[in-house]
Amino acid sequence: MSETEHLTKETLEEIDNARDVENFKRIEAALFVAGRFLSTQELVALTDLNPILLSQTLAKLLEKYDESSAIEIVNKGEMWKMDVRTEFNDIVNRLATGSQEFTKAEQETLAIIAYKQPITQSKIIHIRGNKAYDHVKKFIELELVKSKRKGRTYELSLSDEFYSYFNVTKGKIDKKEFENGDKKEVLEDNKQ
């Protein structure tokens, strides 16, 4: 075997290994983000892998997340899911039932800003009360709301980060849902 043939074989093996690692990461990312069972067909569509390669890579994932990991890959027929092992459910439950990211009052304030934007801070305070100062400050710190000086108050509007954070298309907040009093639900539904 010549040196050129040897290098070529090594190079091909490196390329194959790099491809395998990339495929592994794609499936791992899809399962992690989904948080639910995905069918083999969904995984094929999400990862652009053929079913045979997908099956081989899933077998490797099962090996990686063995008993030594707190994470497991759950397989039910043609359905796959990444989950926390049952012995760690106490941690999951404490996190899931813990405090919400935004209080109900904060959610209502943010919903009004989203519905009425641009709106002055003074009008928000008039509608929501003095606690809304803290809400607005938090939203600005989280970069969900933009603020610009307007006379003796500030004009508030949603930032691009708001749309990204709540996974809402810019300008696609359904005002009818707000008018029906579903402000909190709109924000929570769009966050998921």
PAMI-72362 format. One line per field, with one value per atom (N, C-alpha, C): atom name; residue in one letter; chain; z, x, y; residue number from 1. Coordinates in Angstrom, 1 decimal. Each point is the difference from the previous one (the first is absolute). Example, Ala and Ser with C-alpha at 12.3 -4.5 7.8 and 13.67 -1.06 7.14 Angstrom:
BEGIN
atome: c(N	CA	C	N	CA	C)
residu: c(A	A	A	S	S	S)
chaine: c(A	A	A	A	A	A)
c3: c(7.8	0.0	0.0	-0.7	0.0	0.8)
c1: c(13.2	-0.9	0.9	-0.4	0.9	-0.8)
c2: c(-5.7	1.2	1.2	1.1	1.1	1.1)
num: c(1	1	1	2	2	2)
//
This chain:
BEGIN
atome: c(N	CA	C	N	CA	C	N	CA	C	N	CA	C	N	CA	C	N	CA	C	N	CA	C	N	CA	C	N	CA	C	N	CA	C	N	CA	C	N	CA	C	N	CA	C	N	CA	C	N	CA	C	N	CA	C	N	CA	C	N	CA	C	N	CA	C	N	CA	C	N	CA	C	N	CA	C	N	CA	C	N	CA	C	N	CA	C	N	CA	C	N	CA	C	N	CA	C	N	CA	C	N	CA	C	N	CA	C	N	CA	C	N	CA	C	N	CA	C	N	CA	C	N	CA	C	N	CA	C	N	CA	C	N	CA	C	N	CA	C	N	CA	C	N	CA	C	N	CA	C	N	CA	C	N	CA	C	N	CA	C	N	CA	C	N	CA	C	N	CA	C	N	CA	C	N	CA	C	N	CA	C	N	CA	C	N	CA	C	N	CA	C	N	CA	C	N	CA	C	N	CA	C	N	CA	C	N	CA	C	N	CA	C	N	CA	C	N	CA	C	N	CA	C	N	CA	C	N	CA	C	N	CA	C	N	CA	C	N	CA	C	N	CA	C	N	CA	C	N	CA	C	N	CA	C	N	CA	C	N	CA	C	N	CA	C	N	CA	C	N	CA	C	N	CA	C	N	CA	C	N	CA	C	N	CA	C	N	CA	C	N	CA	C	N	CA	C	N	CA	C	N	CA	C	N	CA	C	N	CA	C	N	CA	C	N	CA	C	N	CA	C	N	CA	C	N	CA	C	N	CA	C	N	CA	C	N	CA	C	N	CA	C	N	CA	C	N	CA	C	N	CA	C	N	CA	C	N	CA	C	N	CA	C	N	CA	C	N	CA	C	N	CA	C	N	CA	C	N	CA	C	N	CA	C	N	CA	C	N	CA	C	N	CA	C	N	CA	C	N	CA	C	N	CA	C	N	CA	C	N	CA	C	N	CA	C	N	CA	C	N	CA	C	N	CA	C	N	CA	C	N	CA	C	N	CA	C	N	CA	C	N	CA	C	N	CA	C	N	CA	C	N	CA	C	N	CA	C	N	CA	C	N	CA	C	N	CA	C	N	CA	C	N	CA	C	N	CA	C	N	CA	C	N	CA	C	N	CA	C	N	CA	C	N	CA	C	N	CA	C	N	CA	C	N	CA	C	N	CA	C	N	CA	C	N	CA	C	N	CA	C	N	CA	C	N	CA	C	N	CA	C	N	CA	C	N	CA	C	N	CA	C	N	CA	C	N	CA	C	N	CA	C	N	CA	C	N	CA	C	N	CA	C	N	CA	C	N	CA	C	N	CA	C	N	CA	C	N	CA	C	N	CA	C	N	CA	C	N	CA	C	N	CA	C	N	CA	C	N	CA	C	N	CA	C	N	CA	C	N	CA	C	N	CA	C	N	CA	C	N	CA	C	N	CA	C	N	CA	C	N	CA	C	N	CA	C	N	CA	C	N	CA	C	N	CA	C	N	CA	C	N	CA	C	N	CA	C	N	CA	C	N	CA	C	N	CA	C	N	CA	C)
residu: c(M	M	M	S	S	S	E	E	E	T	T	T	E	E	E	H	H	H	L	L	L	T	T	T	K	K	K	E	E	E	T	T	T	L	L	L	E	E	E	E	E	E	I	I	I	D	D	D	N	N	N	A	A	A	R	R	R	D	D	D	V	V	V	E	E	E	N	N	N	F	F	F	K	K	K	R	R	R	I	I	I	E	E	E	A	A	A	A	A	A	L	L	L	F	F	F	V	V	V	A	A	A	G	G	G	R	R	R	F	F	F	L	L	L	S	S	S	T	T	T	Q	Q	Q	E	E	E	L	L	L	V	V	V	A	A	A	L	L	L	T	T	T	D	D	D	L	L	L	N	N	N	P	P	P	I	I	I	L	L	L	L	L	L	S	S	S	Q	Q	Q	T	T	T	L	L	L	A	A	A	K	K	K	L	L	L	L	L	L	E	E	E	K	K	K	Y	Y	Y	D	D	D	E	E	E	S	S	S	S	S	S	A	A	A	I	I	I	E	E	E	I	I	I	V	V	V	N	N	N	K	K	K	G	G	G	E	E	E	M	M	M	W	W	W	K	K	K	M	M	M	D	D	D	V	V	V	R	R	R	T	T	T	E	E	E	F	F	F	N	N	N	D	D	D	I	I	I	V	V	V	N	N	N	R	R	R	L	L	L	A	A	A	T	T	T	G	G	G	S	S	S	Q	Q	Q	E	E	E	F	F	F	T	T	T	K	K	K	A	A	A	E	E	E	Q	Q	Q	E	E	E	T	T	T	L	L	L	A	A	A	I	I	I	I	I	I	A	A	A	Y	Y	Y	K	K	K	Q	Q	Q	P	P	P	I	I	I	T	T	T	Q	Q	Q	S	S	S	K	K	K	I	I	I	I	I	I	H	H	H	I	I	I	R	R	R	G	G	G	N	N	N	K	K	K	A	A	A	Y	Y	Y	D	D	D	H	H	H	V	V	V	K	K	K	K	K	K	F	F	F	I	I	I	E	E	E	L	L	L	E	E	E	L	L	L	V	V	V	K	K	K	S	S	S	K	K	K	R	R	R	K	K	K	G	G	G	R	R	R	T	T	T	Y	Y	Y	E	E	E	L	L	L	S	S	S	L	L	L	S	S	S	D	D	D	E	E	E	F	F	F	Y	Y	Y	S	S	S	Y	Y	Y	F	F	F	N	N	N	V	V	V	T	T	T	K	K	K	G	G	G	K	K	K	I	I	I	D	D	D	K	K	K	K	K	K	E	E	E	F	F	F	E	E	E	N	N	N	G	G	G	D	D	D	K	K	K	K	K	K	E	E	E	V	V	V	L	L	L	E	E	E	D	D	D	N	N	N	K	K	K	Q	Q	Q)
chaine: c(A	A	A	A	A	A	A	A	A	A	A	A	A	A	A	A	A	A	A	A	A	A	A	A	A	A	A	A	A	A	A	A	A	A	A	A	A	A	A	A	A	A	A	A	A	A	A	A	A	A	A	A	A	A	A	A	A	A	A	A	A	A	A	A	A	A	A	A	A	A	A	A	A	A	A	A	A	A	A	A	A	A	A	A	A	A	A	A	A	A	A	A	A	A	A	A	A	A	A	A	A	A	A	A	A	A	A	A	A	A	A	A	A	A	A	A	A	A	A	A	A	A	A	A	A	A	A	A	A	A	A	A	A	A	A	A	A	A	A	A	A	A	A	A	A	A	A	A	A	A	A	A	A	A	A	A	A	A	A	A	A	A	A	A	A	A	A	A	A	A	A	A	A	A	A	A	A	A	A	A	A	A	A	A	A	A	A	A	A	A	A	A	A	A	A	A	A	A	A	A	A	A	A	A	A	A	A	A	A	A	A	A	A	A	A	A	A	A	A	A	A	A	A	A	A	A	A	A	A	A	A	A	A	A	A	A	A	A	A	A	A	A	A	A	A	A	A	A	A	A	A	A	A	A	A	A	A	A	A	A	A	A	A	A	A	A	A	A	A	A	A	A	A	A	A	A	A	A	A	A	A	A	A	A	A	A	A	A	A	A	A	A	A	A	A	A	A	A	A	A	A	A	A	A	A	A	A	A	A	A	A	A	A	A	A	A	A	A	A	A	A	A	A	A	A	A	A	A	A	A	A	A	A	A	A	A	A	A	A	A	A	A	A	A	A	A	A	A	A	A	A	A	A	A	A	A	A	A	A	A	A	A	A	A	A	A	A	A	A	A	A	A	A	A	A	A	A	A	A	A	A	A	A	A	A	A	A	A	A	A	A	A	A	A	A	A	A	A	A	A	A	A	A	A	A	A	A	A	A	A	A	A	A	A	A	A	A	A	A	A	A	A	A	A	A	A	A	A	A	A	A	A	A	A	A	A	A	A	A	A	A	A	A	A	A	A	A	A	A	A	A	A	A	A	A	A	A	A	A	A	A	A	A	A	A	A	A	A	A	A	A	A	A	A	A	A	A	A	A	A	A	A	A	A	A	A	A	A	A	A	A	A	A	A	A	A	A	A	A	A	A	A	A	A	A	A	A	A	A	A	A	A	A	A	A	A	A	A	A	A	A	A	A	A	A	A	A	A	A	A	A	A	A	A	A	A	A	A	A	A	A	A	A	A	A	A	A	A	A	A	A	A	A	A	A	A	A	A	A	A	A	A	A	A	A	A	A	A	A	A	A	A	A	A	A	A)
c3: c(0.0	0.0	0.0	-0.9	-0.1	1.1	0.2	1.0	-0.3	-1.3	-0.5	0.4	-0.3	0.3	1.5	0.8	1.5	0.5	-0.5	0.4	-0.4	-1.2	-0.5	0.9	0.4	0.9	1.4	0.5	1.3	-0.2	-1.1	-0.2	-0.1	-0.7	-0.2	1.4	0.8	1.4	0.8	-0.1	0.8	-0.5	-1.3	-0.5	0.5	-0.1	0.5	1.5	0.8	1.4	0.3	-0.7	0.1	-0.3	-1.1	-0.4	1.0	0.6	1.0	1.3	0.4	1.1	-0.3	-1.2	-0.3	0.0	-0.6	0.0	1.5	0.8	1.4	0.7	-0.3	0.6	-0.5	-1.3	-0.5	0.6	0.2	0.6	1.5	0.7	1.4	0.2	-0.9	0.1	-0.2	-1.0	-0.3	1.2	0.6	1.1	1.2	0.3	1.1	0.0	-1.2	-0.1	-0.1	-0.6	-0.1	1.3	1.0	1.3	-0.1	-1.1	-0.2	-0.9	-0.1	-0.9	-1.5	-0.7	-1.4	-0.8	-1.1	-0.8	-0.8	-0.5	-0.9	-1.2	-0.5	-1.2	0.4	1.1	0.5	0.1	0.6	0.1	-1.3	-1.0	-1.3	-0.6	0.1	-0.6	0.7	1.4	0.7	-0.2	-0.2	0.0	-1.5	-0.9	-1.4	-0.1	0.9	-0.1	-0.5	-0.8	-0.5	1.2	-0.1	1.1	0.5	-0.9	0.4	0.9	-0.5	0.8	1.3	-0.1	1.2	1.1	-0.5	0.9	0.7	-0.8	0.5	1.0	-0.3	0.9	1.3	-0.1	1.2	0.9	-0.6	0.8	0.8	-0.6	0.7	1.1	-0.3	1.1	1.2	-0.2	1.1	0.8	-0.7	0.7	0.9	-0.6	0.6	1.3	-0.1	1.2	0.7	0.5	0.8	1.4	0.9	1.4	0.7	-0.6	0.7	-0.2	-0.8	-0.3	0.7	0.3	0.6	-1.1	-1.3	-1.2	-0.6	-0.5	-0.8	-1.3	-0.9	-1.3	0.2	-0.2	0.2	-1.4	-0.3	-1.2	0.2	-0.7	-0.1	-1.4	-0.5	-1.4	-0.9	-0.8	-0.9	0.6	1.3	0.7	0.9	0.0	0.7	0.8	1.2	0.9	0.9	0.3	0.9	1.3	1.1	1.3	1.2	1.1	1.2	0.7	0.5	0.6	1.2	0.2	1.0	1.4	0.3	1.4	0.2	-1.0	0.1	-0.1	0.0	-0.2	1.1	1.2	1.1	-0.4	-0.7	-0.5	-1.1	-0.9	-1.1	0.6	0.9	0.6	0.8	0.7	0.7	-1.0	-1.1	-1.0	-0.7	-0.3	-0.8	0.9	1.3	0.8	0.7	-0.3	0.7	-0.5	0.4	-0.4	-1.5	-0.5	-1.5	-0.3	-1.2	-0.4	0.2	-0.3	0.1	0.9	1.0	0.8	-0.9	0.5	-0.7	-0.3	1.0	-0.2	-1.1	0.0	-1.0	-1.4	-0.1	-1.3	-0.5	0.9	-0.4	-0.4	0.6	-0.4	-1.3	-0.2	-1.3	-1.1	0.3	-1.0	-0.5	1.0	-0.3	-0.9	0.3	-0.9	-1.4	0.0	-1.3	-0.8	0.6	-0.7	-0.4	0.9	-0.2	-0.6	-0.2	-0.4	-1.3	-0.1	1.1	1.0	1.2	1.1	1.0	0.6	1.0	1.3	0.7	1.3	1.0	-0.2	0.9	-0.1	-1.3	-0.2	0.6	-0.1	0.6	1.5	0.6	1.5	0.3	-0.8	0.3	-0.1	-0.9	-0.2	1.1	0.2	0.8	1.5	0.2	1.4	0.1	1.2	0.2	-0.2	0.3	-0.1	-1.5	-0.9	-1.4	-0.3	0.8	-0.1	0.0	1.0	0.2	-1.2	-0.5	-1.1	-1.2	-0.3	-1.2	0.1	1.2	0.2	-0.3	0.4	-0.2	-1.5	-0.7	-1.4	-0.8	0.4	-0.7	0.3	1.2	0.3	-0.7	-0.2	-0.8	-1.5	-0.4	-1.4	-0.8	0.8	-0.7	-0.5	0.7	-0.3	-0.2	-1.0	-0.3	0.6	0.5	0.6	-0.6	-0.3	-0.5	0.7	0.3	0.7	-0.9	0.7	-0.7	1.0	-0.1	1.0	1.4	0.9	1.4	0.3	-1.0	0.2	-1.1	-0.1	-1.0	-0.9	-1.2	-1.0	0.0	0.2	0.1	-1.3	-0.5	-1.1	0.1	-0.7	0.1	-0.8	0.5	-0.7	-0.9	-0.9	-0.8	0.9	1.2	0.9	0.6	0.2	0.4	-1.0	-1.3	-1.0	0.0	0.2	0.0	1.3	1.1	1.3	0.1	-0.5	0.1	-1.3	-0.9	-1.3	-0.7	-0.2	-0.7	-1.2	-1.1	-1.2	0.3	-0.4	0.3	-0.7	0.8	-0.5	-0.1	0.5	-0.1	1.4	0.9	1.2	-0.2	0.3	-0.3	1.0	-0.4	0.9	0.4	-0.8	0.4	1.3	0.1	1.2	1.2	-0.1	1.0	0.4	-1.0	0.3	0.7	-0.2	0.7	1.4	0.5	1.3	0.2	-1.1	0.1	-0.1	0.6	-0.1	0.5	1.2	0.6	-0.9	-0.4	-0.8	-1.3	-0.6	-1.3	0.2	1.1	0.2	0.3	0.8	0.4	-1.2	-0.8	-1.2	-1.0	-0.2	-0.9	0.5	1.3	0.6	-0.2	-0.2	-0.1	-1.5)
c1: c(0.9	-0.9	0.9	-0.3	0.9	-0.4	0.8	-0.3	-1.2	-0.2	-1.2	-1.3	0.0	-1.2	-0.2	1.0	-0.1	-0.6	0.5	-0.6	-1.4	-0.3	-1.4	-0.9	0.4	-0.8	-0.2	1.0	0.0	-0.9	0.1	-0.8	-1.5	-0.3	-1.4	-0.5	0.8	-0.5	-0.3	0.9	-0.2	-1.3	-0.3	-1.2	-1.2	0.1	-1.1	-0.3	1.1	-0.2	-0.6	0.4	-0.5	-1.5	-0.4	-1.4	-0.8	0.5	-0.7	-0.2	1.0	-0.1	-1.1	0.0	-1.0	-1.4	-0.1	-1.4	-0.4	0.9	-0.3	-0.5	0.7	-0.4	-1.4	-0.3	-1.2	-1.2	0.1	-1.0	-0.2	1.2	0.0	-0.7	0.3	-0.6	-1.5	-0.5	-1.4	-0.7	0.5	-0.7	0.0	1.1	0.1	-1.0	-0.1	-0.8	-1.5	-0.3	-1.4	-0.7	0.6	-0.6	-1.3	-0.1	-1.1	0.4	-0.8	0.3	0.0	1.0	0.1	0.0	-0.8	0.0	1.3	0.3	1.1	-0.1	-1.2	-0.2	0.3	-0.4	0.3	1.5	0.7	1.4	0.7	-0.5	0.6	-0.2	-1.2	-0.2	0.8	0.1	0.8	1.5	0.5	1.5	0.5	-0.9	0.4	0.9	-0.2	0.7	-0.9	0.6	-0.9	-0.3	-1.1	-0.4	1.0	0.8	1.1	1.0	0.5	1.0	-0.6	-1.2	-0.7	-0.1	-0.3	-0.1	1.3	1.1	1.3	0.4	-0.2	0.4	-0.9	-1.2	-0.9	0.6	0.4	0.6	1.2	0.8	1.2	-0.4	-1.1	-0.5	-0.5	-0.7	-0.4	1.2	1.1	1.2	0.6	0.0	0.6	-0.8	-1.3	-0.8	-0.4	1.0	-0.2	-0.3	0.1	-0.3	0.8	1.2	0.9	-0.5	-1.0	-0.5	-1.3	-0.3	-1.3	-1.0	0.4	-0.8	-0.1	-1.2	-0.2	-0.7	0.2	-0.7	-1.1	-1.3	-1.1	-0.5	-0.1	-0.5	-1.3	-1.0	-1.3	-0.3	0.3	-0.2	0.7	-0.7	0.6	0.1	-0.2	0.0	1.2	0.6	1.2	-0.1	0.6	0.0	1.2	0.5	1.1	-0.7	0.3	-0.7	1.0	-0.4	0.7	-0.4	1.0	-0.3	-1.0	-0.8	-1.1	0.5	1.2	0.6	0.3	-0.1	0.3	-1.3	-1.1	-1.3	-0.2	0.5	-0.1	0.6	1.1	0.6	-0.8	-0.5	-0.8	-1.3	-0.6	-1.3	0.2	1.2	0.2	0.2	0.7	0.2	-1.3	-0.8	-1.3	-1.0	0.0	-1.1	0.6	1.2	0.6	-0.6	0.6	-0.6	0.1	-1.0	0.0	1.0	0.3	1.0	-0.6	-1.3	-0.6	-1.3	-0.2	-1.2	-1.2	-1.1	-1.3	-0.1	0.4	-0.1	1.0	1.2	1.0	-0.5	-0.6	-0.6	-1.0	-0.9	-1.0	0.5	1.1	0.6	0.6	0.7	0.7	-1.1	-1.1	-1.0	-0.6	-0.2	-0.5	1.0	1.3	1.0	0.0	-0.1	-0.1	-1.2	-1.1	-1.3	0.0	0.4	-0.1	1.2	1.1	1.2	-0.1	0.7	0.8	-0.9	0.3	-0.7	0.9	-0.4	0.8	0.0	1.2	0.1	-1.0	-0.3	-0.9	-1.4	-0.4	-1.3	0.0	1.1	0.1	-0.2	0.6	-0.1	-1.4	-0.6	-1.4	-0.9	0.2	-0.8	0.3	1.3	0.4	0.4	0.3	0.4	1.5	0.5	1.4	0.9	-0.5	0.8	0.5	-0.7	0.4	1.3	0.5	1.3	1.0	-0.1	0.9	-0.1	-1.3	-0.2	0.8	-0.3	0.7	1.5	0.5	1.5	0.5	-0.7	0.4	-0.1	-1.0	-0.1	1.1	0.3	1.1	1.3	0.3	1.2	0.1	-1.1	0.0	0.0	-0.1	0.0	-1.2	-1.1	-1.3	-0.7	0.3	-0.7	1.0	-0.2	0.8	-0.6	0.8	-0.4	0.7	-0.8	0.7	-0.7	0.7	-0.5	-1.0	-1.1	-1.1	-0.5	0.5	-0.4	0.5	-0.9	0.3	-0.2	-0.3	-0.2	0.8	-0.3	0.7	-1.1	0.4	-0.9	0.5	-0.9	0.4	-0.5	0.8	-0.4	0.8	-0.5	0.6	1.3	1.0	1.3	-0.1	1.0	0.1	0.2	0.7	0.2	-1.3	-1.0	-1.3	-0.6	0.1	-0.6	0.8	1.3	0.8	-0.3	0.0	-0.2	-1.3	-1.1	-1.3	-0.4	1.0	-0.2	-1.3	-0.1	-1.1	0.6	-0.8	0.4	-0.3	1.0	-0.2	-1.3	-0.8	-1.2	-1.1	0.2	-1.0	-0.7	-0.1	-0.7	-1.4	-0.8	-1.5	-0.7	-0.3	-0.7	-1.4	-0.6	-1.3	0.1	1.1	0.2	0.2	0.7	0.1	-1.3	-0.8	-1.3	-0.9	0.1	-0.8	0.5	1.1	0.5	1.0	0.5	1.0	1.4	0.3	1.4	1.1	-0.2	0.9	0.2	-1.1	0.1	0.7	-0.2	0.7	1.5	0.5	1.4	0.5	-0.7	0.4	0.0	-1.1	-0.1	1.1	0.3	1.1	1.4	0.1	1.3	0.4	-1.0	0.2	0.4)
c2: c(-1.2	1.2	1.2	0.9	1.2	1.0	1.0	1.0	0.9	0.2	0.8	-0.8	-1.3	-0.8	-0.1	0.0	-0.1	1.3	1.2	1.3	0.1	-0.5	0.1	-0.8	-1.2	-0.8	0.7	0.6	0.7	1.2	0.7	1.2	-0.4	-1.1	-0.4	-0.4	-0.7	-0.4	1.3	1.0	1.2	0.7	0.0	0.6	-0.7	-1.4	-0.8	0.2	0.1	0.2	1.4	1.0	1.4	0.0	-0.7	-0.1	-0.7	-1.1	-0.7	0.8	0.8	0.9	1.1	0.5	1.0	-0.6	-1.1	-0.7	-0.2	-0.5	-0.3	1.3	1.1	1.3	0.5	-0.2	0.4	-0.7	-1.3	-0.8	0.4	0.1	0.4	1.4	0.9	1.4	-0.1	-0.8	-0.1	-0.6	-1.1	-0.6	0.9	0.7	0.9	1.1	0.7	1.1	-0.4	-1.1	-0.4	-0.2	-0.7	-0.2	-0.9	-0.7	-0.9	-1.1	-1.0	-1.1	0.5	-0.4	0.3	-1.3	-0.1	-1.2	-0.1	-1.2	-0.1	0.9	0.1	0.9	1.4	0.5	1.4	0.2	-1.0	0.1	0.0	-0.8	0.0	1.4	0.6	1.3	1.1	-0.1	1.0	0.0	-1.2	-0.2	-0.2	-0.2	-0.3	-1.3	-0.9	-1.3	-1.1	-0.9	-1.1	-0.9	-0.8	-0.8	-1.0	-0.6	-1.0	0.7	1.2	0.7	0.5	0.5	0.4	-1.1	-1.2	-1.1	-0.4	0.0	-0.2	1.0	1.2	1.1	0.0	-0.3	-0.2	-1.1	-1.1	-1.1	0.6	0.8	0.6	0.9	0.8	0.8	-0.7	-1.2	-0.8	-0.5	-0.3	-0.4	1.1	1.2	1.2	0.3	0.0	0.4	-1.3	-0.7	-1.3	0.4	-1.0	0.2	1.0	0.3	1.0	1.4	0.3	1.3	0.3	1.2	0.4	0.1	0.1	0.1	-1.4	-0.2	-1.3	0.3	-0.9	0.0	-1.1	0.4	-0.9	-0.3	-1.3	-0.5	-0.8	0.4	-0.8	-0.2	-1.2	-0.3	0.9	0.8	1.0	1.4	0.1	1.3	0.1	1.2	0.3	1.2	0.0	1.2	0.0	1.2	0.2	0.4	-0.6	0.3	-0.1	0.5	-0.1	-1.4	-0.7	-1.3	0.2	-1.0	0.2	0.2	-0.5	0.3	1.4	0.9	1.4	0.8	-0.6	0.7	1.1	-0.3	1.0	1.4	0.0	1.2	0.7	-0.9	0.6	0.6	-0.7	0.5	1.3	0.1	1.2	1.2	-0.3	1.1	0.3	-1.0	0.2	0.7	-0.2	0.6	1.2	0.4	1.2	1.3	1.1	1.3	0.2	0.6	0.3	1.1	0.1	1.0	1.4	0.1	1.3	-0.2	0.9	-0.1	0.3	-0.3	0.3	1.5	0.9	1.4	0.5	-0.6	0.3	-0.4	-1.2	-0.4	0.9	0.5	0.9	1.3	0.5	1.3	-0.2	-1.1	-0.2	-0.2	-0.6	-0.2	1.4	0.9	1.3	0.7	-0.1	0.7	-0.6	-1.3	-0.7	0.4	0.2	0.3	1.5	0.9	1.4	0.7	-0.8	0.7	0.8	1.1	0.6	0.7	-0.1	0.5	0.7	1.1	0.6	-0.7	0.1	-0.6	0.6	1.3	0.6	-0.6	-0.3	-0.6	-1.5	-0.7	-1.3	0.1	1.0	0.2	0.3	0.9	0.3	-1.2	-0.9	-1.2	-1.0	-0.3	-1.1	0.4	1.2	0.4	0.1	0.5	0.3	-1.3	-1.2	-1.2	-0.2	0.6	-0.1	0.6	0.9	0.6	-1.2	-0.8	-1.2	-0.9	-0.2	-0.9	0.5	1.3	0.6	-0.1	0.3	-0.1	-1.4	-1.0	-1.4	-0.3	0.4	-0.2	0.6	1.2	0.8	-0.7	-0.5	-0.7	-1.3	-0.7	-1.2	0.3	1.2	0.5	-0.5	-0.2	-0.3	1.2	1.1	1.3	1.1	0.8	1.2	1.2	0.9	1.2	1.2	1.0	1.3	1.1	1.0	1.2	0.7	0.4	0.7	1.0	1.2	1.1	-0.4	-0.1	-0.3	-1.5	-0.7	-1.5	-0.7	-1.3	-0.8	-0.7	-0.2	-0.7	-1.5	-0.9	-1.4	-0.8	-0.8	-0.9	-1.3	-1.0	-1.3	0.0	-0.7	-0.2	-1.2	-0.2	-1.2	-1.2	0.2	-1.0	-0.6	0.9	-0.5	-1.1	0.4	-1.0	-1.3	0.1	-1.2	-0.8	0.7	-0.6	-0.8	0.6	-0.6	-0.8	0.0	-0.7	0.4	1.3	0.7	0.7	-0.1	0.7	1.5	0.9	1.4	0.5	0.7	0.5	-1.0	-1.2	-1.0	-0.4	1.0	-0.2	0.2	-1.0	0.0	0.9	1.2	1.0	-0.5	-0.8	-0.6	-0.8	-0.7	-0.8	0.9	1.1	0.9	0.7	0.3	0.6	-0.9	-1.3	-1.0	-0.3	0.7	-0.1	-1.2	-0.5	-1.1	0.4	1.2	0.5	-0.9	-0.6	-0.9	-1.2	-0.6	-1.2	0.2	1.2	0.3	0.0	0.6	0.0	-1.4	-0.7	-1.4	-0.9	0.0	-0.8	0.3	1.2	0.4	-0.4	-0.1	-0.3	-1.5	-0.8	-1.4	-0.4)
num: c(1	1	1	2	2	2	3	3	3	4	4	4	5	5	5	6	6	6	7	7	7	8	8	8	9	9	9	10	10	10	11	11	11	12	12	12	13	13	13	14	14	14	15	15	15	16	16	16	17	17	17	18	18	18	19	19	19	20	20	20	21	21	21	22	22	22	23	23	23	24	24	24	25	25	25	26	26	26	27	27	27	28	28	28	29	29	29	30	30	30	31	31	31	32	32	32	33	33	33	34	34	34	35	35	35	36	36	36	37	37	37	38	38	38	39	39	39	40	40	40	41	41	41	42	42	42	43	43	43	44	44	44	45	45	45	46	46	46	47	47	47	48	48	48	49	49	49	50	50	50	51	51	51	52	52	52	53	53	53	54	54	54	55	55	55	56	56	56	57	57	57	58	58	58	59	59	59	60	60	60	61	61	61	62	62	62	63	63	63	64	64	64	65	65	65	66	66	66	67	67	67	68	68	68	69	69	69	70	70	70	71	71	71	72	72	72	73	73	73	74	74	74	75	75	75	76	76	76	77	77	77	78	78	78	79	79	79	80	80	80	81	81	81	82	82	82	83	83	83	84	84	84	85	85	85	86	86	86	87	87	87	88	88	88	89	89	89	90	90	90	91	91	91	92	92	92	93	93	93	94	94	94	95	95	95	96	96	96	97	97	97	98	98	98	99	99	99	100	100	100	101	101	101	102	102	102	103	103	103	104	104	104	105	105	105	106	106	106	107	107	107	108	108	108	109	109	109	110	110	110	111	111	111	112	112	112	113	113	113	114	114	114	115	115	115	116	116	116	117	117	117	118	118	118	119	119	119	120	120	120	121	121	121	122	122	122	123	123	123	124	124	124	125	125	125	126	126	126	127	127	127	128	128	128	129	129	129	130	130	130	131	131	131	132	132	132	133	133	133	134	134	134	135	135	135	136	136	136	137	137	137	138	138	138	139	139	139	140	140	140	141	141	141	142	142	142	143	143	143	144	144	144	145	145	145	146	146	146	147	147	147	148	148	148	149	149	149	150	150	150	151	151	151	152	152	152	153	153	153	154	154	154	155	155	155	156	156	156	157	157	157	158	158	158	159	159	159	160	160	160	161	161	161	162	162	162	163	163	163	164	164	164	165	165	165	166	166	166	167	167	167	168	168	168	169	169	169	170	170	170	171	171	171	172	172	172	173	173	173	174	174	174	175	175	175	176	176	176	177	177	177	178	178	178	179	179	179	180	180	180	181	181	181	182	182	182	183	183	183	184	184	184	185	185	185	186	186	186	187	187	187	188	188	188	189	189	189	190	190	190	191	191	191	192	192	192)
//
